[in-house]
Amino acid sequence: MREQDFIPVGYKKSVQSGKVTWQSPSNIALVKYWGKKENQIPANPSVSFTLKNCKTITTLEFQKKETRGEDFDFELFFEGNKKDDFKPKITKFFERIEKYSPFLKDYKLIIQTENTFPHSSGIASSASGMSALALCLMSLEKQLNPELTEDYFLKKASFLARLGSGSACRSIEGELIEWGKHESTAGSSDLFGIKYPYKVHEVFKTYQDTILLVDKGQKQVSSTLGHNLMHGHPFAEARFEQAHANLEKLQVVFETGNLPDFINIVESEALSLHAMMMSSEPYFILMKPNTLEIINKIWQYRETTGVPVCFTLDAGANVHVLYPEEHKEEVLAFIKNELVAYCEKGQYICDSIGKGAEKL
């Protein structure tokens, strides 16, 4: 599909008021995207596990105004409290999507949102939050134009979510989602995420992700700034080629369930992401000493036990511990006995692979 396909040519119905609620999960990238072009287009493709428990629940109430407004008219509440400091981000999102959702200025909107994971826990809430809001807006568009197909609905929701937060386009569906044009993936697109279209071994359908909260503080460098530092980065082109190559390798891994190769690719991707940050100008380090302690402990444990546990990282200090469900009991014991000591206040979140967003 092309960008123009998401611009409505008119609406079949008039809708005066209503209310809709969606819950949408976060996700964790296995092949990372770092660097983006204009309009939230990724510099390289990525693939992610959709999570099950870490999600945002968003309710959108809408009331049609007597006359169309000049500005966006909305109120925002986070966990029951009015959050005016969140409004600039939502306003920017609305500005980006107005061309594709031209009804926005026709309505007074009330957005109520909450997360199932602790605020400032270091879990990226932009993916779950922006995808949940995009789905709510698509539910309103579906009322205005009931003929929308489910496939179009989901693709456009992913397309809109991407304009709020790039990784949000990977949170609409599950379990494996690919985003970004890749020559070996049929139907892949820079505009929206797609369900991974090839055979996936059973082991990956119940994978576990335990998130170790090393540092719950706000990131020193925003993701937007970090992405922008890839422009002119001396190693950018090699990194983009690496991501394409790793996606190619993962096709065989996902089909065969080859866990040693999965571990090599996923850990290499995590370290490559942070290597790009450390070699940009200006350079920065988001890992903390305890991040490295955990990584070394995981390597030692894997070598001595043979348990196929590995780590990945987002653009932050927290560690996602990935492992097959059949090893859940022993890995959780290892986390409690050896890794919790490196977590802020001993906190961690148990999650697993999920099916995607759900209308409530």
C-alpha positions, 0 to 999 in steps of 0.5 A: 500500500502507498501513503495516499491509500490512507487519505480518506476521500470522504465519510459515509456516516455522521457520528455525534459522540461515543467512547472506545477503549483499546489496550495495546502492548509494548514490544521488544526489537530483536533486530533494532532500528536506529536512525530514521528518515523524514516522516518517521521512515526507518533507516533499516528494517527491524523485527520484534516480539510483541509483549503480553503484560506490559501494555497501555489501556487508552479510552477515547471519548469524542463529542462532535462540535457545532463548528469545526475548530481551528485547533485540536481540542482535547484533554489528556488524563494519565492514571486519572490525573490531568497531564498537560505536560503530555499535550505537546507530544499528542499535538505533534502527533495530531499534526502529523496525522491530520492529513490521514484523519481529517475528522480530528478538528471536528471533535472535542476529545478526552483521552484517558490512559494508563499503563499496566507497568509502573510509571518510570519503570524504564519500559518504553511506553511510547510504543504501547501508548501511541499504538493504543491511541491510534487504534482508538482513532481508527475505531472512530474512523470505522464508525464514520466509514463502516466499510473499512476492512479489518486488514486496512484498519490494522495497516492504517492503525500501524501507519498512524502509530508510526507517526507518533512513535516509530516502534509503535507500529510494531505493537498493533499485532503479534507475535512477531512483527517486521517493520521496514522494507526488506527485499527478502520479506514479502509485503514488508513496508517502511510505512507500517508493521506486518505480521511476520509472514514465514514459518515460525518454530513453536519454541518462539511462540511462547518465548519469555521476556523478564525485564530487569529494571536496572535504572528507572530514571529518565533517559539522558538522551531522547530516542529522537535525538539518538536516531538523528545522530545516525545522520553522518555517523561514520558507521551508519551504512555498515550498521544498516547493512548488518540489520538487513543481513541479520533479518535474512539470517533470522528467516532460517532461525525462526523456521528451524528453532536454531537457538544458538544462532538466535542468541548470537544475532539477538545479543549482537544486535543489542550491543551494536545498537549501543556501539552506535550510541557510543561512537556517534557525535556527541557520544553517549552511554546508556548502559550502567555498570549493573547492565554489564554485570547482568550481561556477564552473569548471563554469559557465565550461566549459559556457559556453565548450564547450557540453558539457552538464555540471552539478553537484549537491550533497548536504548536504555540500561534495562536488560530484557532476559529472553528464554524459551518457556520450557526453561522458565522455572530454572531461569527465574530461579537464576534471576532471583538468586543472582540478578535481582541484586543488580536491579533498582530496588530489586524490581523486575517484570515477568512478561512473554510473547503476546498476540497484539492489541485488543479492543475492550 
